[in-house]
Amino acid sequence: MHREPVDFRKAINDLSLIVEDVMELSPFKRAIFVFCNKNRRQLKVLYWENTGFVLWQKRLEKARFKWPKKQEQSTVELTHEQWRWLLRGFDMTQIKPHETLSFQTIG
């Protein structure tokens, strides 16, 4: 996820350059790269699929996407679950799962 807003006139080539130059990642990596516009009503998703790039867009008609603003890094890595939360409108920074426990023995 690229945290800063992106000009949505950008298409595959320009978004791929943001992935390489700003996010410092390979656009050919097995991942999706998510971008948001300034008013947070639209998402663009870029990914490589074996023979070429795929670009899709989602536009909200009323609501806004809950976009992380308070993080210092320009790139935010999401789990699959967090990605689904983002698409459904949840503020993923407010959702906290149970603490993960690790035991050596039962007793």
URHULIN-V756873 format. One record per residue. SS is DSSP state (hx for helix, st for strand, lp for the rest). OMEGA is omega in radians with two decimals (* if undefined). Layout:
# URHULIN-V756873
ss = <SS;SS>
omega = <OMEGA;OMEGA>
This chain:
# URHULIN-V756873
ss = <lp;st;lp;lp;lp;lp;lp;lp;lp;lp;lp;hx;hx;hx;hx;hx;hx;hx;hx;hx;hx;lp;lp;lp;lp;lp;lp;lp;lp;lp;lp;lp;st;st;st;st;lp;lp;lp;lp;lp;st;st;st;st;st;st;st;lp;lp;lp;lp;st;st;st;st;st;st;st;lp;lp;lp;lp;lp;lp;lp;lp;lp;lp;lp;lp;lp;lp;lp;st;lp;lp;lp;lp;hx;hx;hx;hx;hx;hx;hx;hx;hx;lp;lp;lp;lp;lp;lp;lp;lp;lp;lp;lp;lp;lp;lp;lp;lp;lp;lp;lp>
omega = <3.06;-2.98;-3.10;3.10;-3.11;3.03;-3.03;2.93;3.12;3.13;-3.00;-3.07;-3.12;3.11;3.07;3.09;3.07;3.11;-3.12;-2.97;-3.07;-3.11;3.14;3.11;3.07;3.10;3.12;3.11;3.10;-3.09;2.96;3.14;-2.98;-3.13;3.14;3.08;-3.01;-3.10;3.06;3.07;-3.10;3.03;2.91;-3.13;-3.13;2.99;3.12;3.12;3.03;-3.04;-3.13;3.12;3.04;3.10;3.04;-3.01;3.03;3.11;3.05;-3.11;-3.12;-3.01;3.06;3.06;3.07;-3.01;3.14;-3.11;-2.95;3.13;-3.07;-3.09;-3.12;-3.13;3.10;3.12;-3.12;2.95;3.08;3.14;3.11;3.09;3.12;3.09;3.13;-3.14;-3.13;3.05;3.11;3.01;-3.01;3.11;-3.14;-3.10;-3.13;3.12;3.02;3.10;3.08;-3.13;3.12;-3.11;3.07;-3.14;3.07;3.13;*>
